[in-house]
Amino acid sequence: MNARRAAVLAALPLLFLLERAAYYGMRSVLMMHLNGTGMAMAEARSVMSTGAFLVAVTPLLGGILGIFTGPRALIPAGAVVAAVGYLVLGAGGPGSVGVAMVLIALGGGLFKPGVLGVAGQEMGRDLDTPRAALCLLLYGAINFGAFVSGVGASAAARDSYTTVFFTSQHLVALVVAAGLLAVLQWAGTRPEPAARTLRAELGGGILIAAVTPLLIAFSVLSAIEFEAMETGGGFSGPTSAAWLFSVNPVVVMAMCGIGATALFVLWYSKIRVPLLYVVAGGFGVFALGAAVMLLAGQPPSLPAVALGSAFTAAGEAIVMPLAMSRVLGVSNHRWTALAGSLWLMSSGLVGAVAGFAFTDAPRAGLGLSLLGCLAACASLAALARLMNRELFDFTPSPFARPGAGS
C-alpha cells in the first residue's frame, strides 16, 4: 500500500468525524437557539424539518458535480460552504437562519459524496477488502463524531448557543480538507482500476434497495428505547436509564474498529473475504435484535431493549459499511461520488418517510424491518456467489466490442 493511499486511510475518517461532530453539535442546540431568538415553536420545527430534507437531497448535487470535477474538489468546497453557514448561524439573527441552513446543507451535500468518492477511487476493483475496511472506519467515525458532539455542544452552550456555531469543528475540518487535497494533487492521481463492467452499478443498486429494512428500523428504534427508559428509571437521578441511548453508538464504534482491523489483517494474509456473505450474516444479526425488542413486552423491559439495541447495532455495523463499500465499487471512477450520493440520499429519504409513516406505530415499523431483514439475509446468502460472479467480478468476453461496459 503506497504512502498516498495510507494517508487517505487516515485522513478520510478524520474528515468525516470532524464534519459529523460539527453538524450534530449544531443540531443538538439549534432548537434551543431558535427559541432563544424568539422564534415560535411551530416555525422552529419547520426550520428543523426543512433543514433535514435539504440534508437528505443535496448530496445528489454533489454527486452530479463530482462527475465533472472529480470527488477531491468536492471536499474543500463543501467544507468552505458549510463553514460559512455555521458562521452565519452564529452571527446572524432569526432572519438569517434559513440562509445558514441552506449553506450547511449544501456544504454537506458536496463534502460527503466527495469523501465517499475518494474512498471509492483509491480502493478500486482489486482492493475490495481494504475498501470495506475503510468504509468501516468511515462509519465508525460518523458515529463517534455524532456521539461526542452532544457532550461538547452541551458544554459550549453553557456560555451561549452561538459559541457552538462559532467554534464548530468544521473549521478544523476545513484545514484538514485543504491539506488532504494539496497532498493528493502533489502526489498525482492514479486510482486503482474500477470494476470491469457496468454490471457493478446494478449490483450497487440492489444493495441500496436491500438496506431499506434497516433504514425503516432506524426511524423507530429510538421510540421503543424511549418507552423502555421511561419505565426503567427515567432520564435523571440515581436510577437514570439515559445510558440506553449510548448502547447503539458504543457497539457500532467498537464493531467498526474491530472489523476494520480484522479485514486489514486478512488482506495482508492474502485471505479473500466473502463480503456479501458477511453482509447476509449482518442482516441476520439485526433481525435477531429486532425480534428481541419486539418481544420485550408492553411496556418494554429495559434489559431486553438494551440487549436488542446491542444486536441491532452489531448488525448495523456489519451491513451498512460493507454494503456501502460495494456500492462505491462502480465501474467508472468518475461516478464514485454519484454512487456515494445515491447511497446518502436513499438513506435520508427512506428514513424520513418511514419516520413519518410509523410515528404512531413504531412496533409495526420494526416488525416490517424484521421481515425485510430476514428476506435480505436469505436472498443474499443464496445469491452472493452469483452476484459476485455476474455483477462485481464479471470479466467481459475477449470477443466483445472494444470499450463495451467501460
Buried (B, 14 or more C-beta within 10 A) or exposed (E): BEEBBEBBBEBBBBBBBBBBBBBBBBBBBBBEBBEEEEBEEEEBEEBBEBBBBBBBBBBBBBBBBBBEBBBBBBBBBBBBBBBBBBBBBBEBEBEBBBBBBBBBBBBBBBBBBBBBBBBBBBBBBEBBBBBBBBBBBBBBBBBBBBBBBBEBBEEBBEEBBBBBBBBBBBBBBBEBBBEBBEBBEEEEEEBBEBBBBBBBBBBBBBBBEBBBBBBBBBBBBBBBBBBBBBBBBEEEEEEEBEEBBEBBBBBBBBBBBEBBEEBBEBBEEEEEBEBBBBBBBBBBBBBBBBBBBBEBEEEBBBEBBBBBBBBBBBBBBBBBBBBBBBBBBBBBBBBBBBBBBBBBBBBBBBBBEBBEBBEEEBBEBBBBBBEBBBBBBEBBBEBBEEBBEBBBBBEBEEEEEEEEBE
